[in-house]
Amino acid sequence: MQRKNSNVVQNGLVPLNTVGEGTDVVIRSFDGGHAFLARIAALGLIPGSEVRVLANRGRGPVLLHARDTRVAVGRGMANKILVELKSAS
């Protein structure tokens, strides 16, 4: 899946690097090659994973809480992770 503008919402999905701190999201898809997918899978981030954005200050890595652990993802990688915002219940 190729995107021309990474900040454009597509089918309700947004790049992870655009999500604010404290937001709960569900990972839905990825926009990367085999090496990227292998790295993301090694971190335990797979489609359907629920994560909370702990820190996203516009520079530096995006810090996530996923599966009872903290994971730091570089901004370039975070731009390739497409997520759905969880609705507040």
Beta strands, then each sheet from edge to edge (+ up, - down):
strand 1: 14-15
strand 2: 24-30
strand 3: 50-55
strand 4: 62-66
strand 5: 69-73
strand 6: 81-85
sheet 1: 1+ 6- 2+ 3- 4+ 5-
end
